Amino acid sequence: MSEDSEVDAEAKLEDLKAQHQALHDEIEKLEEHGGDPLNLTRMKKEKLQLKDQITVLEDSILPDIIA
């Protein structure tokens, strides 16, 4: 991975993590106040998709270490 693409990937990773945390906080708030179950389900699904994207991006940035 070139240095520029690695910097771009790390910036994208930080953005995805921020989106994931914001969604997590919003879900918690809605759960505490009895939010719409359908909306909560949609948000949780979106949060899982973000987590998957984060994992893929982290795997592409960090090299595999063979032990």
N, C-alpha and C positions, 0 to 999 in steps of 0.2 A: 504494500500500500504506500503510495507516495506521501510525502509530508503534507502537501496541500489537501489531499483527499482525507488524510487522517485528521487534520484540523477541522475540516468540514464535518466529518463523521462525529468527532467529539462535540462539536457545537450542536449538531442534530440530536445527539444523545442527551445532552443537557436540556434541550428543548422538550424532548419526549418525556424526560424525567419530571420536568416542571409541569407538563400537561397531566401526567399520571398523578402527581401529588395534588394538583388542583382538583382533579376529578375525584380523588379519594376523599379530600376534605368536603367537597360538595355532597358526595354520597353519604358520608357520616352525618352531615347536617340534616339531610332529608330523612335519613333513617330515624334520627332523634325526634323529628317533628312529624313523623307519620306521612312521608311523601308518597306520591303516586307509585304503586308497586310496578306498574308497567314501565314508567320512566326510570325507576331505580334499576330494573332489570336491563334496560337498554344502556344505562350508564355503566353498570357493572361489566357488561359485555364489551363496551368501548374501552374500559379500563384494562380488561384482559388483553385486548388487541394491542393496546399501547405497551403493555408488559412484554408481549411477544416481540414487538418491534424493538424494544429496548434490548432484549436478550439477543436477538439476531445481530443488532448493531454492536453490542459489547463483544460478541464472539468474533466479529469481523475485525475489531480493533485490537483485541488482546490475542496474542499468539497462543496456540495450544502448547502446553508443556507436557512432554512425554516423560513420565516418571519411570 
